C-alpha cells in the first residue's frame, strides 16, 4: 500500500489496505468517511475520477464496509464541507489539491536520483514515499524509479547519522571528533586522520555534502566530505565562534562559497585573470557566478574571477584547451607544470 500524509494520521490498526475480496472482519461504517478519503488519495486524480459506485465497490472490497451510492455521496459532501479539495463532475469525483503536484514530485524524484550522497536503498525508500503522496497512477508513469540501483551512489549508510550529529553539534555549540577517510584501491574507506573541529555549516556542493569546520590544530577552515567521516561523536569542548576567526568576522559569505571554491579547497580566494575562448563564457559564469568581469584586449577575451588558487589549477586543467591563466604567476606556473607532466606521460606512453 502506498502511504500518504492522511493515512499516517490514522492508527496503524486502521491503516491496513487489506486488498482482498473476502475479509474475516468488517470495519464499522463510522470509518467510511476516513476510508473514502484514503480511496480518493490512493485511487483518484484528474485523469482517473471515481464514480460513487466505484467508491462503494472499493469500500466493500478492501474494508468490508457496505454503503449505498447515496451514502457515498453524502460522505463526499461532508469531506468537501470539511475543506478537502474534492472535485465532482459527470465522470466522477477526485482529489484536486495535494501536498505536492505531480510536476513537483517528479522534480524531487529527479533530485534524489541525481544525488550521489544518498544510497540506492534510501533513494528507493524516499521515492516510494514521495509516490505515496499522490495517486497510485503516478507511480506507473515514473518508470525510472526501478533503475535506482544502477546509479553511482554512496553505500555508506552512516551518512544520515553523520548529518544528525553535525546538526546537533552546531545547535549545541560543541566541537565534533571523528575519523576522516580516503578510498584505497580496494574501494574501501581507510582512516587518514583524526579530526577535532568546530562545525559551522553543512553545504551541498556538486552533489556532495561537505562540512565547513575550523581545525584549530592546523589553524584553517576545512571542508570535509561528510560521506568520508566515520566514528563521529559530539565533543564536550565548545566550538570556536565563527566570527572570532580571521576573515569570518561578518559570518559566512555564501556567494563566495559557491563561486570562489568550485572544488571546496580551503585556501584563501584570490583574483585570477584568464584568457578564454568565447565559447566557454557560459562555463565561466556557471562556475564563478555573475561577478566575473569580462573585457576585450584587442582580439583577446579576458576574464577576472575570484577563486581558490588550488581550485583554479584543477579547473584550468579541465578547460586547458580553451582557458589560459595569465595571473597570478604562481597559479599560471603550476598549471604549466602540470601540463608538462601530463604531456610527458602521454608522449612516453608505450601501450599497444
C-alpha positions as YAML, in Angstrom:
chain: A
units: angstrom
residues:
- id: 1
  name: UNK
  ca: [0.00, 0.00, 0.00]
- id: 2
  name: UNK
  ca: [1.22, 3.48, -0.80]
- id: 3
  name: UNK
  ca: [1.45, 5.61, 2.32]
- id: 4
  name: UNK
  ca: [0.14, 9.17, 2.44]
- id: 5
  name: UNK
  ca: [0.15, 12.03, 4.89]
- id: 6
  name: UNK
  ca: [-3.53, 11.40, 5.60]
- id: 7
  name: UNK
  ca: [-3.01, 7.65, 6.04]
- id: 8
  name: UNK
  ca: [-0.31, 8.32, 8.59]
- id: 9
  name: UNK
  ca: [-2.80, 10.19, 10.77]
- id: 10
  name: UNK
  ca: [-4.89, 7.03, 11.20]
- id: 11
  name: UNK
  ca: [-3.99, 4.44, 13.87]
- id: 12
  name: UNK
  ca: [-1.85, 1.63, 12.46]
- id: 13
  name: UNK
  ca: [-4.56, -0.96, 13.07]
- id: 14
  name: UNK
  ca: [-6.87, 1.08, 10.83]
- id: 15
  name: UNK
  ca: [-4.22, 1.84, 8.21]
- id: 16
  name: UNK
  ca: [-4.01, -1.53, 6.54]
- id: 17
  name: UNK
  ca: [-5.12, -1.81, 2.96]
- id: 18
  name: UNK
  ca: [-6.34, -5.38, 3.06]
- id: 19
  name: UNK
  ca: [-6.89, -5.54, -0.69]
- id: 20
  name: UNK
  ca: [-8.86, -8.81, -0.51]
- id: 21
  name: UNK
  ca: [-12.33, -9.61, -1.77]
- id: 22
  name: UNK
  ca: [-13.05, -11.91, 1.16]
- id: 23
  name: UNK
  ca: [-12.48, -10.45, 4.63]
- id: 24
  name: UNK
  ca: [-12.77, -12.08, 8.01]
- id: 25
  name: UNK
  ca: [-13.88, -8.88, 9.74]
- id: 26
  name: UNK
  ca: [-15.92, -5.98, 8.51]
- id: 27
  name: UNK
  ca: [-14.98, -2.49, 9.61]
- id: 28
  name: UNK
  ca: [-17.67, -0.33, 11.23]
- id: 29
  name: UNK
  ca: [-19.47, 2.11, 8.95]
- id: 30
  name: UNK
  ca: [-18.34, 5.03, 11.08]
- id: 31
  name: UNK
  ca: [-14.90, 4.61, 9.45]
- id: 32
  name: UNK
  ca: [-16.36, 5.08, 5.98]
- id: 33
  name: UNK
  ca: [-15.56, 8.81, 5.90]
- id: 34
  name: UNK
  ca: [-11.87, 8.18, 6.58]
- id: 35
  name: UNK
  ca: [-11.75, 5.27, 4.13]
- id: 36
  name: UNK
  ca: [-13.38, 7.27, 1.35]
- id: 37
  name: UNK
  ca: [-10.76, 9.99, 1.80]
- id: 38
  name: UNK
  ca: [-7.99, 7.37, 1.63]
- id: 39
  name: UNK
  ca: [-9.51, 5.86, -1.50]
- id: 40
  name: UNK
  ca: [-9.60, 9.26, -3.18]
- id: 41
  name: UNK
  ca: [-5.96, 9.86, -2.25]
- id: 42
  name: UNK
  ca: [-4.85, 6.45, -3.46]
- id: 43
  name: UNK
  ca: [-7.02, 5.85, -6.50]
- id: 44
  name: UNK
  ca: [-8.11, 9.19, -7.95]
- id: 45
  name: UNK
  ca: [-6.70, 12.12, -9.87]
- id: 46
  name: UNK
  ca: [-7.95, 14.42, -12.62]
- id: 47
  name: UNK
  ca: [-7.41, 11.67, -15.20]
- id: 48
  name: UNK
  ca: [-8.87, 8.92, -13.01]
- id: 49
  name: UNK
  ca: [-12.09, 10.15, -11.34]
- id: 50
  name: UNK
  ca: [-14.17, 7.68, -9.34]
- id: 51
  name: UNK
  ca: [-17.92, 7.31, -9.62]
- id: 52
  name: UNK
  ca: [-19.85, 6.82, -6.40]
- id: 53
  name: UNK
  ca: [-20.49, 3.19, -7.28]
- id: 54
  name: UNK
  ca: [-16.72, 2.72, -7.81]
- id: 55
  name: UNK
  ca: [-16.03, 4.07, -4.32]
- id: 56
  name: UNK
  ca: [-18.74, 1.83, -2.85]
- id: 57
  name: UNK
  ca: [-17.20, -1.20, -4.58]
- id: 58
  name: UNK
  ca: [-13.69, -0.41, -3.25]
- id: 59
  name: UNK
  ca: [-15.09, 0.16, 0.25]
- id: 60
  name: UNK
  ca: [-16.66, -3.31, 0.15]
- id: 61
  name: UNK
  ca: [-13.65, -4.99, -1.45]
- id: 62
  name: UNK
  ca: [-10.90, -3.51, 0.71]
- id: 63
  name: UNK
  ca: [-12.59, -2.71, 4.01]
- id: 64
  name: UNK
  ca: [-15.77, -4.73, 4.18]
- id: 65
  name: UNK
  ca: [-17.85, -1.57, 4.51]
- id: 66
  name: UNK
  ca: [-21.18, -1.66, 2.69]
- id: 67
  name: UNK
  ca: [-22.59, 1.72, 1.69]
- id: 68
  name: UNK
  ca: [-25.25, 2.67, -0.79]
- id: 69
  name: UNK
  ca: [-24.29, 5.07, -3.56]
- id: 70
  name: UNK
  ca: [-26.29, 7.90, -1.95]
- id: 71
  name: UNK
  ca: [-24.45, 7.37, 1.35]
- id: 72
  name: UNK
  ca: [-21.14, 7.65, -0.51]
- id: 73
  name: UNK
  ca: [-22.40, 10.95, -1.97]
- id: 74
  name: UNK
  ca: [-23.27, 12.27, 1.49]
- id: 75
  name: UNK
  ca: [-19.77, 11.40, 2.76]
- id: 76
  name: UNK
  ca: [-18.19, 13.15, -0.22]
- id: 77
  name: UNK
  ca: [-20.25, 16.23, 0.57]
- id: 78
  name: UNK
  ca: [-19.09, 16.10, 4.22]
- id: 79
  name: UNK
  ca: [-15.45, 15.94, 3.11]
- id: 80
  name: UNK
  ca: [-15.93, 18.95, 0.84]
- id: 81
  name: UNK
  ca: [-17.66, 20.80, 3.69]
- id: 82
  name: UNK
  ca: [-14.67, 19.99, 5.92]
- id: 83
  name: UNK
  ca: [-12.38, 21.76, 3.45]
- id: 84
  name: UNK
  ca: [-10.94, 18.92, 1.37]
- id: 85
  name: UNK
  ca: [-10.45, 19.96, -2.27]
- id: 86
  name: UNK
  ca: [-12.61, 17.36, -4.00]
- id: 87
  name: UNK
  ca: [-13.97, 17.94, -7.49]
- id: 88
  name: UNK
  ca: [-17.01, 16.17, -8.89]
- id: 89
  name: UNK
  ca: [-18.30, 16.14, -12.46]
- id: 90
  name: UNK
  ca: [-20.18, 13.76, -14.71]
- id: 91
  name: UNK
  ca: [-17.13, 11.47, -14.82]
- id: 92
  name: UNK
  ca: [-16.93, 11.10, -11.05]
- id: 93
  name: UNK
  ca: [-15.03, 12.58, -8.09]
- id: 94
  name: UNK
  ca: [-11.32, 13.07, -7.49]
- id: 95
  name: UNK
  ca: [-8.94, 14.80, -5.09]
- id: 96
  name: UNK
  ca: [-7.69, 18.04, -6.65]
- id: 97
  name: UNK
  ca: [-5.11, 19.56, -4.36]
- id: 98
  name: UNK
  ca: [-2.34, 17.56, -2.70]
- id: 99
  name: UNK
  ca: [0.74, 18.44, -0.69]
- id: 100
  name: UNK
  ca: [2.76, 18.38, -3.95]
- id: 101
  name: UNK
  ca: [1.57, 18.27, -7.53]
- id: 102
  name: UNK
  ca: [2.94, 15.65, -9.93]
- id: 103
  name: UNK
  ca: [5.46, 18.01, -11.53]
- id: 104
  name: UNK
  ca: [6.89, 18.90, -8.11]
- id: 105
  name: UNK
  ca: [7.12, 15.22, -7.21]
- id: 106
  name: UNK
  ca: [8.97, 14.48, -10.44]
- id: 107
  name: UNK
  ca: [11.43, 17.28, -9.67]
- id: 108
  name: UNK
  ca: [12.11, 15.88, -6.19]
- id: 109
  name: UNK
  ca: [12.47, 12.33, -7.52]
- id: 110
  name: UNK
  ca: [14.93, 13.51, -10.17]
- id: 111
  name: UNK
  ca: [16.92, 15.30, -7.46]
- id: 112
  name: UNK
  ca: [17.06, 12.13, -5.35]
- id: 113
  name: UNK
  ca: [18.17, 10.04, -8.31]
- id: 114
  name: UNK
  ca: [20.90, 12.54, -9.16]
- id: 115
  name: UNK
  ca: [22.18, 12.80, -5.58]
- id: 116
  name: UNK
  ca: [25.38, 10.85, -5.10]
- id: 117
  name: UNK
  ca: [25.20, 11.20, -1.32]
- id: 118
  name: UNK
  ca: [22.01, 9.12, -0.91]
- id: 119
  name: UNK
  ca: [22.38, 5.34, -1.03]
- id: 120
  name: UNK
  ca: [20.38, 3.28, -3.53]
- id: 121
  name: UNK
  ca: [18.35, 1.72, -0.72]
- id: 122
  name: UNK
  ca: [17.48, 5.09, 0.83]
- id: 123
  name: UNK
  ca: [16.70, 6.54, -2.61]
- id: 124
  name: UNK
  ca: [14.21, 3.78, -3.34]
- id: 125
  name: UNK
  ca: [12.57, 4.27, 0.07]
- id: 126
  name: UNK
  ca: [12.32, 8.06, -0.35]
- id: 127
  name: UNK
  ca: [10.92, 7.75, -3.86]
- id: 128
  name: UNK
  ca: [8.32, 5.22, -2.75]
- id: 129
  name: UNK
  ca: [7.19, 7.59, -0.02]
- id: 130
  name: UNK
  ca: [7.03, 10.52, -2.42]
- id: 131
  name: UNK
  ca: [4.92, 8.43, -4.78]
- id: 132
  name: UNK
  ca: [2.64, 7.77, -1.82]
- id: 133
  name: UNK
  ca: [1.79, 11.47, -1.67]
- id: 134
  name: UNK
  ca: [-0.30, 11.19, -4.82]
- id: 135
  name: UNK
  ca: [-2.46, 8.61, -6.56]
- id: 136
  name: UNK
  ca: [-1.18, 5.16, -7.46]
- id: 137
  name: UNK
  ca: [-1.39, 6.10, -11.14]
- id: 138
  name: UNK
  ca: [1.57, 8.47, -10.75]
- id: 139
  name: UNK
  ca: [3.97, 5.64, -9.93]
- id: 140
  name: UNK
  ca: [3.14, 3.90, -13.19]
- id: 141
  name: UNK
  ca: [4.43, 6.96, -15.04]
- id: 142
  name: UNK
  ca: [7.68, 7.11, -13.09]
- id: 143
  name: UNK
  ca: [9.26, 4.01, -14.58]
- id: 144
  name: UNK
  ca: [12.85, 5.04, -13.89]
- id: 145
  name: UNK
  ca: [12.49, 4.65, -10.13]
- id: 146
  name: UNK
  ca: [13.18, 0.96, -10.68]
- id: 147
  name: UNK
  ca: [16.66, 1.71, -12.09]
- id: 148
  name: UNK
  ca: [17.87, 3.47, -8.94]
- id: 149
  name: UNK
  ca: [20.31, 0.64, -8.09]
- id: 150
  name: UNK
  ca: [22.20, 1.40, -11.30]
- id: 151
  name: UNK
  ca: [23.13, 4.92, -10.22]
- id: 152
  name: UNK
  ca: [26.57, 5.73, -8.79]
- id: 153
  name: UNK
  ca: [25.67, 6.26, -5.16]
- id: 154
  name: UNK
  ca: [27.49, 6.03, -1.88]
- id: 155
  name: UNK
  ca: [26.99, 2.82, 0.04]
- id: 156
  name: UNK
  ca: [27.75, 4.46, 3.38]
- id: 157
  name: UNK
  ca: [24.61, 4.13, 5.44]
- id: 158
  name: UNK
  ca: [26.18, 6.31, 8.15]
- id: 159
  name: UNK
  ca: [25.72, 9.49, 6.11]
- id: 160
  name: UNK
  ca: [22.39, 10.48, 7.66]
- id: 161
  name: UNK
  ca: [23.70, 9.68, 11.14]
- id: 162
  name: UNK
  ca: [26.71, 11.93, 10.47]
- id: 163
  name: UNK
  ca: [24.38, 14.75, 9.42]
- id: 164
  name: UNK
  ca: [22.28, 14.27, 12.56]
- id: 165
  name: UNK
  ca: [25.32, 14.51, 14.86]
- id: 166
  name: UNK
  ca: [26.68, 17.53, 12.97]
- id: 167
  name: UNK
  ca: [23.33, 19.31, 13.26]
- id: 168
  name: UNK
  ca: [23.23, 18.53, 16.97]
- id: 169
  name: UNK
  ca: [26.78, 19.84, 17.47]
- id: 170
  name: UNK
  ca: [26.10, 23.10, 15.62]
- id: 171
  name: UNK
  ca: [22.91, 23.63, 17.60]
- id: 172
  name: UNK
  ca: [24.65, 22.91, 20.91]
- id: 173
  name: UNK
  ca: [27.76, 24.95, 20.07]
- id: 174
  name: UNK
  ca: [30.06, 21.94, 20.51]
- id: 175
  name: UNK
  ca: [33.05, 20.57, 18.64]
- id: 176
  name: UNK
  ca: [32.91, 17.18, 16.98]
- id: 177
  name: UNK
  ca: [35.54, 14.45, 16.88]
- id: 178
  name: UNK
  ca: [35.76, 11.95, 14.05]
- id: 179
  name: UNK
  ca: [37.97, 9.94, 11.76]
- id: 180
  name: UNK
  ca: [38.44, 11.23, 8.22]
- id: 181
  name: UNK
  ca: [38.98, 8.70, 5.48]
- id: 182
  name: UNK
  ca: [40.05, 8.27, 1.87]
- id: 183
  name: UNK
  ca: [39.34, 5.46, -0.58]
- id: 184
  name: UNK
  ca: [42.01, 2.85, -1.26]
- id: 185
  name: UNK
  ca: [42.43, 0.76, -4.38]
- id: 186
  name: UNK
  ca: [40.23, -1.84, -2.67]
- id: 187
  name: UNK
  ca: [37.41, 0.76, -2.99]
- id: 188
  name: UNK
  ca: [37.02, 0.84, 0.79]
- id: 189
  name: UNK
  ca: [37.45, 3.77, 3.18]
- id: 190
  name: UNK
  ca: [40.71, 3.89, 5.15]
- id: 191
  name: UNK
  ca: [41.46, 6.26, 8.01]
- id: 192
  name: UNK
  ca: [43.75, 9.11, 7.02]
- id: 193
  name: UNK
  ca: [43.44, 11.42, 10.03]
- id: 194
  name: UNK
  ca: [41.71, 12.14, 13.32]
- id: 195
  name: UNK
  ca: [39.78, 15.40, 13.32]
- id: 196
  name: UNK
  ca: [38.60, 17.60, 16.18]
- id: 197
  name: UNK
  ca: [36.84, 20.55, 14.59]
- id: 198
  name: UNK
  ca: [34.39, 23.35, 15.22]
- id: 199
  name: UNK
  ca: [31.44, 22.74, 12.85]
- id: 200
  name: UNK
  ca: [29.61, 25.68, 11.29]
- id: 201
  name: UNK
  ca: [27.67, 24.70, 8.20]
- id: 202
  name: UNK
  ca: [26.64, 21.73, 6.05]
- id: 203
  name: UNK
  ca: [27.00, 22.55, 2.36]
- id: 204
  name: UNK
  ca: [25.58, 20.61, -0.58]
- id: 205
  name: UNK
  ca: [28.06, 21.19, -3.41]
- id: 206
  name: UNK
  ca: [28.48, 19.29, -6.67]
- id: 207
  name: UNK
  ca: [26.00, 16.70, -5.37]
- id: 208
  name: UNK
  ca: [28.12, 16.02, -2.27]
- id: 209
  name: UNK
  ca: [27.67, 17.04, 1.37]
- id: 210
  name: UNK
  ca: [30.58, 18.96, 2.90]
- id: 211
  name: UNK
  ca: [31.07, 20.07, 6.48]
- id: 212
  name: UNK
  ca: [32.54, 23.55, 6.81]
- id: 213
  name: UNK
  ca: [34.58, 23.37, 10.00]
- id: 214
  name: UNK
  ca: [37.60, 25.01, 11.63]
- id: 215
  name: UNK
  ca: [40.54, 22.86, 12.66]
- id: 216
  name: UNK
  ca: [42.36, 24.66, 15.46]
- id: 217
  name: UNK
  ca: [45.36, 22.29, 15.25]
- id: 218
  name: UNK
  ca: [46.06, 23.24, 11.63]
- id: 219
  name: UNK
  ca: [44.67, 26.75, 12.02]
- id: 220
  name: UNK
  ca: [42.46, 26.88, 8.95]
- id: 221
  name: UNK
  ca: [38.94, 26.25, 7.70]
- id: 222
  name: UNK
  ca: [38.34, 22.79, 6.25]
- id: 223
  name: UNK
  ca: [35.68, 21.32, 4.01]
- id: 224
  name: UNK
  ca: [35.20, 17.67, 4.95]
- id: 225
  name: UNK
  ca: [33.24, 15.29, 2.77]
- id: 226
  name: UNK
  ca: [30.51, 14.05, 5.10]
- id: 227
  name: UNK
  ca: [30.34, 10.62, 3.45]
- id: 228
  name: UNK
  ca: [34.03, 10.11, 4.30]
- id: 229
  name: UNK
  ca: [33.54, 10.72, 8.03]
- id: 230
  name: UNK
  ca: [33.36, 7.74, 10.40]
- id: 231
  name: UNK
  ca: [33.26, 7.27, 14.16]
- id: 232
  name: UNK
  ca: [31.77, 10.71, 14.65]
- id: 233
  name: UNK
  ca: [30.95, 11.86, 18.17]
- id: 234
  name: UNK
  ca: [29.94, 15.01, 19.99]
- id: 235
  name: UNK
  ca: [32.77, 16.60, 21.99]
- id: 236
  name: UNK
  ca: [32.32, 18.32, 25.34]
- id: 237
  name: UNK
  ca: [34.54, 21.16, 24.12]
- id: 238
  name: UNK
  ca: [32.75, 24.33, 23.00]
- id: 239
  name: UNK
  ca: [33.28, 25.25, 19.36]
- id: 240
  name: UNK
  ca: [35.28, 28.34, 18.44]
- id: 241
  name: UNK
  ca: [32.77, 31.07, 17.47]
- id: 242
  name: UNK
  ca: [32.87, 31.63, 13.72]
- id: 243
  name: UNK
  ca: [33.05, 35.42, 13.97]
- id: 244
  name: UNK
  ca: [36.26, 35.18, 16.02]
- id: 245
  name: UNK
  ca: [38.06, 33.66, 13.02]
- id: 246
  name: UNK
  ca: [40.01, 35.91, 10.68]
- id: 247
  name: UNK
  ca: [38.05, 36.52, 7.51]
- id: 248
  name: UNK
  ca: [34.73, 35.47, 9.05]
- id: 249
  name: UNK
  ca: [34.04, 38.48, 11.25]
- id: 250
  name: UNK
  ca: [30.83, 39.07, 9.30]
- id: 251
  name: UNK
  ca: [29.87, 35.43, 9.09]
- id: 252
  name: UNK
  ca: [29.79, 33.15, 6.04]
- id: 253
  name: UNK
  ca: [29.80, 34.64, 2.55]
- id: 254
  name: UNK
  ca: [27.66, 32.04, 0.78]
- id: 255
  name: UNK
  ca: [28.17, 33.62, -2.63]
- id: 256
  name: UNK
  ca: [31.91, 33.21, -2.25]
- id: 257
  name: UNK
  ca: [31.49, 29.60, -1.13]
- id: 258
  name: UNK
  ca: [29.55, 28.70, -4.26]
- id: 259
  name: UNK
  ca: [31.67, 30.61, -6.78]
- id: 260
  name: UNK
  ca: [35.20, 31.01, -5.41]
- id: 261
  name: UNK
  ca: [35.59, 27.45, -4.14]
- id: 262
  name: UNK
  ca: [34.50, 25.22, -7.05]
- id: 263
  name: UNK
  ca: [36.30, 22.19, -5.57]
- id: 264
  name: UNK
  ca: [35.97, 23.05, -1.86]
- id: 265
  name: UNK
  ca: [39.64, 23.70, -1.18]
- id: 266
  name: UNK
  ca: [40.24, 25.82, 1.88]
- id: 267
  name: UNK
  ca: [42.93, 28.27, 0.70]
- id: 268
  name: UNK
  ca: [42.02, 31.95, 0.58]
- id: 269
  name: UNK
  ca: [40.35, 33.05, -2.70]
- id: 270
  name: UNK
  ca: [42.28, 35.48, -4.90]
- id: 271
  name: UNK
  ca: [41.58, 37.48, -8.06]
- id: 272
  name: UNK
  ca: [42.74, 35.43, -11.05]
- id: 273
  name: UNK
  ca: [42.94, 36.69, -14.64]
- id: 274
  name: UNK
  ca: [42.19, 34.35, -17.52]
- id: 275
  name: UNK
  ca: [42.29, 34.49, -21.29]
- id: 276
  name: UNK
  ca: [39.33, 32.49, -22.55]
- id: 277
  name: UNK
  ca: [37.68, 31.36, -25.77]
- id: 278
  name: UNK
  ca: [34.30, 32.97, -26.30]
- id: 279
  name: UNK
  ca: [32.74, 29.50, -26.49]
- id: 280
  name: UNK
  ca: [33.32, 28.86, -22.75]
- id: 281
  name: UNK
  ca: [31.77, 32.09, -21.41]
- id: 282
  name: UNK
  ca: [28.76, 30.04, -20.25]
- id: 283
  name: UNK
  ca: [31.01, 27.67, -18.30]
- id: 284
  name: UNK
  ca: [32.92, 30.52, -16.67]
- id: 285
  name: UNK
  ca: [29.70, 32.16, -15.47]
- id: 286
  name: UNK
  ca: [28.29, 28.80, -14.31]
- id: 287
  name: UNK
  ca: [31.36, 28.07, -12.19]
- id: 288
  name: UNK
  ca: [32.26, 31.53, -10.90]
- id: 289
  name: UNK
  ca: [28.97, 33.42, -10.87]
- id: 290
  name: UNK
  ca: [27.84, 36.72, -12.33]
- id: 291
  name: UNK
  ca: [30.54, 38.71, -10.53]
- id: 292
  name: UNK
  ca: [33.01, 37.63, -13.23]
- id: 293
  name: UNK
  ca: [34.44, 40.65, -15.08]
- id: 294
  name: UNK
  ca: [34.92, 40.29, -18.85]
- id: 295
  name: UNK
  ca: [36.88, 42.69, -21.06]
- id: 296
  name: UNK
  ca: [38.37, 42.70, -24.53]
- id: 297
  name: UNK
  ca: [42.08, 43.26, -25.12]
- id: 298
  name: UNK
  ca: [42.46, 43.53, -28.88]
- id: 299
  name: UNK
  ca: [41.27, 40.20, -30.25]
- id: 300
  name: UNK
  ca: [41.60, 38.51, -26.83]
- id: 301
  name: UNK
  ca: [38.77, 37.94, -24.36]
- id: 302
  name: UNK
  ca: [39.88, 38.27, -20.75]
- id: 303
  name: UNK
  ca: [38.00, 37.27, -17.59]
- id: 304
  name: UNK
  ca: [38.78, 38.14, -13.98]
- id: 305
  name: UNK
  ca: [37.39, 35.71, -11.40]
- id: 306
  name: UNK
  ca: [37.74, 35.25, -7.68]
- id: 307
  name: UNK
  ca: [38.79, 31.71, -6.83]
- id: 308
  name: UNK
  ca: [40.80, 29.46, -4.59]
- id: 309
  name: UNK
  ca: [44.24, 29.22, -6.31]
- id: 310
  name: UNK
  ca: [44.39, 25.46, -5.70]
- id: 311
  name: UNK
  ca: [40.91, 25.00, -7.13]
- id: 312
  name: UNK
  ca: [41.82, 27.15, -10.14]
- id: 313
  name: UNK
  ca: [44.72, 24.85, -11.00]
- id: 314
  name: UNK
  ca: [42.31, 21.91, -11.25]
- id: 315
  name: UNK
  ca: [39.66, 23.95, -13.05]
- id: 316
  name: UNK
  ca: [42.10, 25.38, -15.60]
- id: 317
  name: UNK
  ca: [43.39, 21.88, -16.34]
- id: 318
  name: UNK
  ca: [39.83, 20.80, -17.06]
- id: 319
  name: UNK
  ca: [39.42, 23.60, -19.62]
- id: 320
  name: UNK
  ca: [43.07, 23.73, -20.74]
- id: 321
  name: UNK
  ca: [42.19, 23.80, -24.46]
- id: 322
  name: UNK
  ca: [40.04, 26.91, -24.01]
- id: 323
  name: UNK
  ca: [41.44, 28.78, -20.98]
- id: 324
  name: UNK
  ca: [44.88, 30.23, -20.18]
- id: 325
  name: UNK
  ca: [45.75, 31.50, -16.70]
- id: 326
  name: UNK
  ca: [47.52, 34.87, -17.01]
- id: 327
  name: UNK
  ca: [47.97, 35.77, -13.32]
- id: 328
  name: UNK
  ca: [48.93, 35.31, -10.59]
- id: 329
  name: UNK
  ca: [52.22, 33.80, -11.79]
- id: 330
  name: UNK
  ca: [52.14, 31.09, -9.11]
- id: 331
  name: UNK
  ca: [48.88, 29.66, -10.46]
- id: 332
  name: UNK
  ca: [49.99, 30.00, -14.09]
- id: 333
  name: UNK
  ca: [53.30, 28.23, -13.32]
- id: 334
  name: UNK
  ca: [51.55, 25.38, -11.51]
- id: 335
  name: UNK
  ca: [49.14, 24.81, -14.40]
- id: 336
  name: UNK
  ca: [52.05, 24.90, -16.87]
- id: 337
  name: UNK
  ca: [53.99, 22.39, -14.74]
- id: 338
  name: UNK
  ca: [51.02, 20.02, -14.60]
- id: 339
  name: UNK
  ca: [50.53, 20.29, -18.36]
- id: 340
  name: UNK
  ca: [54.21, 19.49, -18.98]
- id: 341
  name: UNK
  ca: [53.99, 16.42, -16.75]
- id: 342
  name: UNK
  ca: [50.81, 15.32, -18.49]
- id: 343
  name: UNK
  ca: [52.40, 15.78, -21.94]
- id: 344
  name: UNK
  ca: [55.43, 13.73, -20.89]
- id: 345
  name: UNK
  ca: [53.24, 10.87, -19.73]
- id: 346
  name: UNK
  ca: [51.29, 10.84, -22.97]
- id: 347
  name: UNK
  ca: [54.42, 11.20, -25.12]
- id: 348
  name: UNK
  ca: [56.21, 8.38, -23.27]
- id: 349
  name: UNK
  ca: [53.24, 6.03, -23.34]
- id: 350
  name: UNK
  ca: [54.29, 2.71, -24.90]
- id: 351
  name: UNK
  ca: [50.93, 0.97, -24.90]
- id: 352
  name: UNK
  ca: [49.62, -1.02, -27.80]
...
